Amino acid sequence: MKTTAPSGHSRIRPRFSLLTILFLFALVACGITIWQLWREVGPIRAEVSQWRNEYGALTIDDKSKIHAVQLRTNENLSWIWKVWIPEGQSVRVAFGNGNVPGSGFPAFEHGGRFNLDQAGENKVRVSIRQDAIVNEWNLIVEAGGATMKSKVLNDQQWFTRPAAGVTSFQGVTQSTTVADANDSKFLLGRFRANADADNSAGLSTDAGLPGFIIWLEWQ
């Protein structure tokens, strides 16, 4: 009787247990689920970020730095900022009104300064309001429980009227802004007005124009 010797090139077939196959299926399913969640979460994150900016929510990425964001207000000639002050940081609110230049932080004859000592979130509010008793307009600044006001110059009170001339605003808007640690001053808002309603280009000059400026300063 002849016997056939086993071939030296016999094929080795991989063998998988049922448990291994189930594990691979579960791994693939998890990968697909994670990919789908990533696709869905991306737009949601963008929407949440847009919502936070729209409603003036502070986004604090580094608690050791000053952050600020402008809040919405439906009042005319009114601005509000939410400001984050780091622990141990000494900050002052400074403001001035009159002839406001297009850049810089010059000294103002009309204005003032006061400390903002509370760490964490603070609100800084600026409003231009008429005193009905003496019939004059004032720039009012409120922050940290303190209030200061400065008279709007008589020859500049025209910009308090609706649709009078053209105006411009620079500074922190409805998106969280972080102060540069290398600077000692942080602009919150610079409001300027030009009496010529047909000359908006005139706002680009660095020369002083009626308005106000408010900023934070620290040492």
C-alpha positions in Angstrom: 0.0 0.0 0.0 1.3 3.4 -1.0 1.1 6.3 1.4 1.3 10.0 0.4 3.7 12.1 2.3 2.4 15.5 3.5 3.3 18.4 1.3 5.9 20.8 2.6 3.8 23.7 1.2 0.5 23.1 3.0 -1.6 26.3 3.4 -2.0 27.6 6.9 -5.4 29.1 7.3 -5.9 31.9 10.0 -8.3 31.0 12.6 -10.4 33.6 14.6 -12.5 32.8 17.5 -16.0 34.1 17.7 -15.0 36.4 20.5 -12.3 38.0 18.4 -14.7 38.6 15.5 -17.2 40.2 17.9 -14.5 42.4 19.3 -13.5 43.6 15.8 -17.0 44.4 14.9 -17.5 46.4 18.2 -14.2 48.3 17.5 -15.4 49.3 14.0 -18.8 50.3 15.3 -17.1 52.5 18.0 -14.9 54.1 15.3 -18.0 54.9 13.1 -19.9 56.3 16.1 -17.0 58.5 17.2 -16.6 59.9 13.6 -20.3 60.7 13.4 -20.2 62.4 16.8 -17.2 64.4 15.7 -19.1 65.6 12.6 -22.1 66.6 14.7 -20.2 68.2 17.6 -18.1 70.5 15.3 -21.1 72.6 14.1 -22.5 72.6 17.6 -19.3 74.0 19.0 -19.3 76.8 16.4 -22.9 77.6 17.3 -22.2 77.7 21.0 -19.2 80.0 20.4 -21.3 82.3 18.3 -24.0 82.3 20.9 -21.5 83.1 23.7 -20.2 86.0 21.6 -23.6 87.3 20.7 -24.8 87.4 24.3 -21.5 88.7 25.8 -20.3 85.5 27.6 -16.7 85.7 28.6 -14.5 82.9 27.4 -11.6 82.6 29.8 -8.7 80.7 28.4 -6.0 82.0 30.8 -7.1 83.2 34.2 -3.9 85.1 34.7 -4.8 87.6 32.0 -7.4 90.3 31.8 -10.3 89.5 29.5 -13.2 91.6 28.3 -16.3 91.4 26.2 -19.1 93.9 25.4 -22.6 93.1 26.4 -25.7 93.9 24.3 -27.8 96.9 25.4 -30.9 98.3 23.8 -30.3 101.7 25.3 -29.1 104.6 23.1 -25.7 106.0 24.1 -25.0 103.1 26.5 -22.1 100.6 26.5 -21.5 97.7 29.0 -18.4 95.5 29.2 -17.9 92.4 31.3 -14.3 92.3 32.5 -12.3 89.5 34.0 -9.7 90.6 36.6 -7.0 88.1 37.6 -6.4 87.3 41.3 -3.9 89.7 42.7 -4.0 92.1 39.8 -4.5 95.8 40.6 -6.5 97.5 37.9 -7.9 101.0 37.4 -10.6 102.2 35.1 -9.7 105.4 33.3 -11.8 107.6 31.0 -11.9 110.9 29.3 -14.2 112.9 27.1 -13.8 115.9 24.8 -11.6 115.9 21.8 -10.7 112.2 21.4 -7.8 111.4 19.1 -7.9 108.4 16.8 -5.2 106.6 18.7 -3.3 106.7 22.0 -4.3 107.4 25.6 -3.7 111.1 26.1 -4.4 113.1 29.3 -7.9 114.6 29.4 -9.0 117.7 31.3 -12.5 116.1 31.6 -12.4 112.5 32.9 -11.2 110.5 35.9 -9.8 107.2 37.3 -10.8 104.8 40.0 -9.8 101.4 41.2 -11.4 98.1 40.2 -10.2 95.9 43.1 -12.6 92.9 42.8 -11.0 89.9 41.2 -13.1 87.8 38.8 -16.0 89.1 36.7 -16.8 92.8 36.8 -19.1 95.1 34.8 -18.0 98.5 33.4 -20.8 100.7 32.2 -20.6 103.9 30.2 -23.7 106.0 29.4 -24.4 109.5 28.2 -27.4 111.0 30.0 -29.1 114.3 30.2 -29.6 115.9 33.6 -33.1 117.3 33.4 -32.6 119.7 36.4 -29.6 121.6 35.0 -30.3 120.7 31.3 -26.8 119.4 30.6 -25.4 116.1 29.3 -22.9 114.0 31.3 -20.7 111.0 30.6 -21.4 108.5 33.5 -19.0 105.7 34.2 -19.9 102.9 36.7 -17.8 100.0 37.8 -17.0 98.1 41.0 -19.7 99.9 43.0 -18.3 103.3 42.1 -19.8 106.0 39.8 -18.1 109.0 38.3 -19.4 111.5 35.8 -18.0 114.2 33.5 -19.8 116.9 31.7 -20.1 116.7 27.9 -18.8 120.0 26.6 -21.5 122.4 25.5 -20.2 122.7 21.9 -20.2 118.9 21.6 -23.6 118.0 22.9 -24.9 117.8 19.4 -23.7 114.2 19.0 -26.2 113.1 21.7 -29.1 113.7 19.3 -30.1 110.7 17.2 -28.9 110.7 13.6 -26.6 113.7 14.3 -23.5 113.4 12.1 -21.6 110.1 11.8 -19.9 108.1 14.6 -17.2 105.4 15.0 -16.4 102.9 17.7 -13.2 101.1 18.4 -12.3 98.7 21.2 -13.7 95.5 22.7 -16.9 94.3 21.0 -19.1 91.2 21.4 -16.2 88.8 21.2 -13.9 88.0 24.1 -10.6 90.0 23.9 -7.5 89.3 25.9 -5.2 92.0 27.1 -1.6 91.8 26.0 0.5 91.0 29.1 3.3 93.3 27.7 1.0 96.3 27.7 0.0 98.4 30.7 -3.2 99.8 29.1 -6.2 98.0 27.6 -8.7 99.9 25.4 -12.4 99.1 26.2 -14.0 101.7 23.9 -13.2 104.8 21.8 -16.3 106.7 20.6 -15.9 109.5 18.2 -18.3 111.7 16.2 -18.1 113.9 13.1 -20.7 116.6 12.6 -20.6 116.2 8.9 -23.0 113.3 8.2 -21.7 113.1 4.6 -18.1 112.7 5.5 -17.6 109.4 7.3 -14.0 109.4 6.0 -13.4 112.3 8.3 -13.5 109.8 11.2 -10.2 108.3 10.1 -8.2 111.3 11.1 -6.1 111.1 14.2 -7.1 114.6 15.2 -9.4 115.0 18.1 -13.1 114.6 17.6 -16.0 114.9 20.0 -16.6 111.7 22.0 -15.1 109.6 24.9 -12.5 107.0 25.5 -12.4 104.4 28.3 -9.6 102.0 29.2 -8.1 99.8 31.9 -4.6 100.3 33.2 -2.4 98.4 35.6 1.2 98.2 36.9 
